[in-house]
Amino acid sequence: MTYGDRRNTGDNGVNKPLRTIFSERQTRMADLKLTLVVACALVDADKRVLIAQRPEGKALAGLWEFPGGKLEMGERPEQSLIRELHEELGITVAEPCLAPLTFASYGYETFHLLMPLYICRRWEGLVTPREGQSLAWVRANKLRDYPMPPADIPLIPHLIDLLM
């Protein structure tokens, strides 16, 4: 957006000062609920990453994402991720096997998402879809071939840098 862009104009068609535009955006952002979600890039011995397709009936159905979910009250991110991975995939992960890699910060229409992404290369059990989702093991440089929620997309270059 540039200073002379139509989106910068008020009701009378006159350009608004940039500080007014930024102030309006900050006010809108302050009204949004912050949602903390943790995600995990499970990496197998062939350096492929597990992604899951959101099932029908859920928000963003059909899009592919990294396994994980919302924190429950009183949970630390690692505890939440361990719980979510067991619920979604039937695997057991020890906390020392989770390494933080990066995070995503994305403003959706009705909330702002903050999502730390952890890497995990060791777990117990067989990865099994337990919530009706499809699963795919994908090379990091092929993740862009799968439609993903907008918050997940900026995580891909970090995985490519780590795994390729």
C-alpha positions in Angstrom: 0.0 0.0 0.0 1.4 3.4 -0.8 0.6 6.8 0.7 -1.6 7.8 -2.3 -3.5 4.5 -2.4 -7.3 4.8 -2.4 -7.3 2.6 0.8 -5.7 5.6 2.5 -8.5 8.0 1.9 -11.2 9.1 4.3 -14.9 9.5 3.5 -14.2 12.8 1.8 -11.6 11.3 -0.5 -8.7 13.2 1.1 -5.6 11.2 2.0 -5.2 10.2 5.7 -1.8 10.7 7.4 0.1 7.5 7.8 0.1 7.8 11.6 -3.8 7.8 11.4 -3.8 4.6 9.3 -1.3 2.8 11.6 -3.3 3.9 14.6 -6.5 2.5 13.1 -4.8 -0.8 12.4 -3.4 -1.0 15.9 -6.9 -0.4 17.3 -8.4 -3.1 15.2 -5.6 -5.5 16.2 -6.1 -4.7 19.9 -9.7 -5.8 19.5 -8.7 -9.2 18.2 -8.4 -12.2 20.5 -4.9 -13.7 20.7 -5.1 -17.4 20.1 -2.0 -19.5 21.0 -1.6 -22.7 19.0 1.4 -25.0 19.0 2.5 -27.0 16.0 5.1 -29.7 15.4 7.1 -30.7 12.3 7.6 -34.4 12.9 10.6 -35.4 10.8 11.2 -39.0 9.8 14.5 -40.8 9.1 14.3 -39.7 5.4 13.9 -36.0 6.4 10.3 -35.9 5.4 7.8 -33.8 7.4 4.4 -35.0 8.4 1.4 -32.8 7.5 -2.3 -33.5 8.2 -5.3 -32.5 6.1 -8.0 -30.8 8.1 -11.2 -32.9 7.9 -14.6 -31.8 6.6 -16.6 -30.0 9.2 -13.7 -28.1 10.7 -12.6 -24.6 9.9 -10.2 -24.5 7.0 -11.3 -28.0 6.0 -9.2 -29.5 3.2 -6.1 -27.5 4.0 -2.9 -29.2 5.1 -1.2 -28.2 8.4 1.4 -29.3 10.9 0.0 -31.4 13.7 -0.8 -29.6 17.0 -3.5 -27.6 18.5 -4.7 -25.0 21.0 -3.2 -24.7 24.5 -5.6 -25.6 27.3 -5.7 -23.4 30.5 -2.6 -23.9 32.6 -0.6 -25.9 29.9 2.8 -25.1 28.8 3.3 -25.2 25.0 5.3 -28.4 25.2 2.7 -30.1 27.4 0.0 -29.1 25.0 1.9 -30.4 22.0 2.6 -33.8 23.7 -1.1 -34.1 24.5 -2.2 -33.1 21.0 0.2 -35.4 19.2 -1.1 -38.3 21.3 -4.7 -37.4 20.7 -4.3 -36.7 16.9 -1.7 -39.3 15.9 -1.4 -41.9 18.8 2.2 -41.2 19.4 4.1 -40.5 22.6 6.7 -37.7 22.6 9.1 -36.9 25.4 9.5 -33.2 26.1 13.3 -33.3 25.5 12.6 -34.5 22.0 10.8 -31.2 21.1 13.0 -28.4 19.8 11.6 -25.0 19.1 12.4 -23.9 15.5 10.4 -20.7 14.7 6.9 -19.2 15.1 4.1 -17.7 13.0 2.2 -14.6 13.9 -0.9 -14.1 11.7 -3.9 -11.8 11.9 -7.1 -13.6 10.7 -10.3 -11.7 10.4 -11.6 -12.5 13.9 -8.5 -13.4 15.9 -4.7 -13.2 15.9 -2.8 -16.5 15.8 0.5 -17.0 17.5 2.0 -20.4 16.7 5.3 -21.7 17.8 6.6 -24.5 15.6 8.6 -27.3 17.2 10.7 -30.0 15.5 10.5 -33.6 16.7 12.6 -36.4 15.3 12.0 -39.1 17.9 8.7 -40.5 19.2 7.2 -43.8 20.3 4.4 -45.5 18.5 3.1 -45.7 14.9 1.8 -42.4 13.5 -1.9 -43.1 12.9 -4.7 -40.6 12.0 -7.1 -40.7 14.9 -9.4 -37.7 14.1 -10.4 -38.5 10.5 -7.6 -36.5 8.9 -5.4 -37.6 6.0 -1.7 -37.7 6.6 1.2 -37.2 4.2 5.0 -37.4 4.6 6.5 -34.6 2.5 9.9 -33.3 1.7 10.3 -29.8 2.9 10.9 -28.4 -0.6 7.5 -29.9 -1.6 5.4 -28.4 1.2 4.3 -25.5 -1.0 2.6 -28.1 -3.3 -0.1 -28.6 -0.6 -2.6 -25.9 0.2 -2.1 -24.6 3.7 -3.6 -22.1 6.1 -2.0 -18.6 5.6 -0.3 -18.8 9.1 1.5 -22.0 8.1 3.1 -20.8 4.9 5.8 -18.6 6.4 7.1 -21.7 8.4 8.0 -23.5 5.2 11.3 -21.7 4.4 12.6 -22.5 8.0 12.0 -26.2 7.4 13.6 -26.0 4.0 16.7 -24.4 5.5 16.9 -27.0 8.2 16.2 -30.1 6.2 17.4 -29.5 2.6 
